[in-house]
Amino acid sequence: MPPIVFDVMEARAGSAWLARDGRERQAELLAAVLSRFNHDLRTPLNTVVGWTHLLQQGLVDSSRSQHVAEVLARNTREQTVLLDEFVDDSRAVLGSLRIDPVGLRVEDLVDRAIERAAPIASPRGVSCARRGAAQGAEVEGDERQLPRLVHRLLAAVARRAVAGGVVELSTAVEGGSVLLRIEAPVVAGDWSDAALLDLRVSSFVASLQGAELSIGGAPGQAAIALRLPLRA
């Protein structure tokens, strides 16, 4: 089956693409999520299969047993995370993802996203900077899904950021919501199809939590804005 390609010109236009009625593209989105899951799962799975075969053949020296155990454990964890994300993404597209709103501190969401994005940003010398006036504010969202959503958006920008650049995360309280903006100077070129898929699924996850997601930015600049409801 050929990869799903969304309407590229419309997709690159920004927020209008995110705002479209997802039910028009439900089947295509689910197929794209499945294709992405199938592709991403193969790397850790191939590693586990390869080392297992060597173990069965007695080709691994006893001095390397600890290393092999760590490799198998790490890749098994990666498979578990991928499987969880695939199930959640599919449910989000179908509108059946369960959301249990709780109060979450804005600075905790930002700190956790930065920490988790380090393996993506650090190898290219990309750093993350925090600023804003939402310190101490609590937003309402699912304690599993919302941190993952913020990380996913940060990762999308960090992957496009210029080497040695800075990704800025700013927060501000506006009325009954908190506006989180993620911005960075980016390399030439547009959002990849994989990034667009992440953003599209993220728009469903945000909507289920009463949040609003928009994308934009001037030439050479990526900008993602996530508006989150304040905790009452």
C-alpha positions in Angstrom: 0.0 0.0 0.0 1.5 3.4 -1.0 2.1 5.9 1.9 -0.7 8.3 2.7 0.1 11.8 1.5 -2.1 14.6 2.7 -2.9 17.6 0.5 0.6 19.1 0.7 -0.3 22.7 -0.1 -3.1 22.8 2.4 -1.1 20.9 5.0 1.7 23.4 4.8 -0.8 26.3 5.2 -0.9 25.8 8.9 -3.9 26.1 11.3 -6.6 25.8 8.7 -5.4 22.3 7.9 -5.5 21.3 11.5 -9.0 22.6 11.9 -10.6 20.5 9.2 -13.2 18.0 10.1 -11.1 14.9 10.8 -14.0 12.5 10.0 -13.5 13.3 6.3 -10.1 11.7 6.5 -10.6 9.2 9.3 -9.7 6.1 7.2 -6.7 7.8 5.7 -5.5 9.0 9.0 -5.8 5.5 10.6 -4.0 4.0 7.6 -1.2 6.6 8.0 -0.9 5.9 11.8 -0.7 2.2 11.2 1.9 2.6 8.5 4.0 4.8 10.8 3.7 2.3 13.7 4.7 -0.6 11.4 7.8 1.3 10.2 8.9 2.5 13.7 8.3 -0.9 15.3 10.7 -2.7 13.0 13.9 -1.1 14.4 13.6 -2.3 18.0 11.9 -5.6 16.9 14.8 -6.4 14.5 17.3 -5.7 17.3 15.5 -8.1 19.7 15.2 -10.8 17.0 18.9 -10.5 16.0 20.2 -10.8 19.5 17.8 -13.6 20.4 19.0 -15.5 17.4 22.7 -15.1 18.5 21.8 -16.2 22.0 20.0 -19.3 20.7 23.1 -20.2 18.6 25.4 -19.8 21.5 27.3 -17.0 19.7 27.3 -14.5 22.5 30.3 -14.6 24.9 29.4 -14.7 28.6 31.3 -11.5 29.2 28.7 -9.7 27.1 25.6 -11.1 28.7 24.9 -8.0 30.8 25.2 -5.8 27.7 22.9 -8.1 25.7 20.3 -8.0 28.6 20.4 -4.2 28.6 19.9 -4.0 24.8 17.0 -6.5 24.9 15.4 -4.6 27.9 15.7 -1.2 26.2 14.3 -2.3 22.9 11.4 -4.2 24.6 10.5 -1.0 26.5 10.6 0.9 23.2 8.2 -1.6 21.7 5.9 -1.2 24.6 5.9 2.6 24.3 5.3 2.4 20.5 2.4 0.0 21.0 0.8 2.3 23.7 1.2 5.3 21.4 -0.3 3.5 18.4 -3.4 2.5 20.4 -3.8 6.0 21.8 -3.3 7.6 18.4 -5.9 5.4 16.8 -8.4 6.1 19.6 -7.8 9.8 19.3 -8.6 9.7 15.6 -11.7 7.8 16.3 -12.7 10.2 19.1 -12.7 7.3 21.7 -9.5 8.1 23.6 -10.4 8.2 27.3 -9.5 11.5 29.0 -9.5 11.9 32.8 -8.9 15.6 33.5 -6.8 16.6 36.5 -4.8 19.7 37.5 -1.3 19.8 36.1 1.3 22.5 36.7 2.4 24.3 33.6 6.1 24.4 34.6 6.0 20.6 35.2 4.6 20.0 31.7 7.3 22.2 30.2 10.1 20.6 32.2 9.1 17.1 31.5 8.8 17.8 27.8 12.3 19.4 27.7 13.8 16.4 29.6 12.2 13.9 27.3 13.2 15.8 24.1 16.9 16.0 25.1 17.9 12.9 23.0 16.4 14.7 19.9 17.8 18.2 20.6 21.2 17.6 22.2 23.0 15.7 19.5 22.6 18.7 17.2 23.4 21.3 19.8 19.8 22.5 20.0 18.8 23.9 23.4 15.5 24.8 25.0 14.7 28.0 26.8 11.7 28.7 29.0 10.1 32.1 29.6 6.6 33.2 30.5 4.2 34.4 33.1 2.3 31.2 33.8 4.5 30.1 36.8 2.3 28.4 39.4 -0.7 28.1 37.0 -2.5 24.8 36.7 -4.2 23.6 33.6 -6.7 20.9 33.2 -5.8 17.8 31.2 -5.2 14.0 31.3 -2.0 13.3 33.3 -0.8 10.8 30.8 -1.9 12.3 27.5 -1.2 16.0 28.1 2.5 15.6 29.0 2.9 13.4 26.0 1.2 16.0 23.8 3.5 18.8 24.9 6.5 16.6 24.3 5.3 15.6 20.9 4.9 19.3 19.9 8.3 20.2 21.2 9.9 17.3 19.5 8.3 18.3 16.2 9.9 21.8 16.4 13.2 20.5 17.8 13.7 18.2 14.8 13.4 21.1 12.4 15.5 23.6 14.5 18.8 24.7 13.0 21.8 23.1 14.5 22.9 25.0 17.6 19.7 26.9 17.7 17.3 27.6 20.5 13.8 26.4 20.9 11.8 28.8 23.0 8.9 27.7 25.2 6.8 30.6 26.4 3.7 30.6 28.6 1.1 33.2 29.4 -2.2 33.3 31.2 -4.9 34.7 29.0 -8.4 34.8 30.5 -9.5 31.3 31.3 -6.6 29.6 29.5 -2.8 29.2 29.3 -1.2 29.8 26.0 1.9 27.7 25.4 4.0 28.7 22.4 6.9 26.7 21.0 9.1 28.6 18.5 12.5 28.2 16.8 14.4 29.2 13.7 14.4 26.2 11.4 16.4 24.8 8.6 15.2 25.3 5.0 12.4 23.0 4.0 8.9 22.3 5.2 7.3 20.0 7.7 8.0 16.4 6.9 5.0 14.0 6.2 5.8 12.3 9.5 5.7 15.6 11.4 2.5 16.5 9.7 0.9 13.2 10.8 2.1 13.9 14.4 0.5 17.4 14.3 -2.7 16.1 12.8 -3.1 13.4 15.5 -2.0 16.0 18.2 -4.9 18.2 17.1 -7.3 15.4 17.9 -5.7 14.8 21.3 -5.8 18.5 22.1 -9.5 18.8 21.1 -10.5 15.9 23.4 -8.9 17.8 26.3 -10.7 21.1 25.5 -7.4 22.6 24.1 -6.7 24.3 20.8 -3.7 23.7 18.6 -2.4 25.9 15.9 0.7 26.0 13.7 2.3 28.8 11.9 5.5 30.9 11.7 7.2 33.2 9.3 9.7 31.9 6.7 12.5 30.2 8.5 10.6 30.1 11.7 8.4 27.3 13.2 5.7 28.2 15.7 3.2 26.0 17.4 0.6 27.3 19.9 -1.3 25.2 22.3 -4.1 26.9 24.3 -5.0 24.9 27.5 -7.9 25.4 29.8 -7.0 26.7 33.3 -7.9 24.5 36.2 -10.9 25.9 38.0 
